[in-house]
């Protein structure tokens, strides 16, 4: 079961959840959301930053700079949502 599904099941059940289990569930949810967000950013940037016919050297340099900045953000999202946080 995904972290989102497990969180939904825990919220809709009649049974109280132990604090330690809630912490683990929220950590898994945070990690899954971070990975999903990072993958979505990576996918969108990958398509828009590729070199195409007709790109000048300056245009491609700007695309590379956008790609590099985007990958920095992707890595930051992954680092912030990593479990366990160090």
HELIX and SHEET records of a PDB file:
HELIX    1   1 UNK A    3  UNK A   12  1                                  10    
HELIX    2   2 UNK A   19  UNK A   48  1                                  30    
HELIX    3   3 UNK A   57  UNK A   81  1                                  25    
END                                                                             
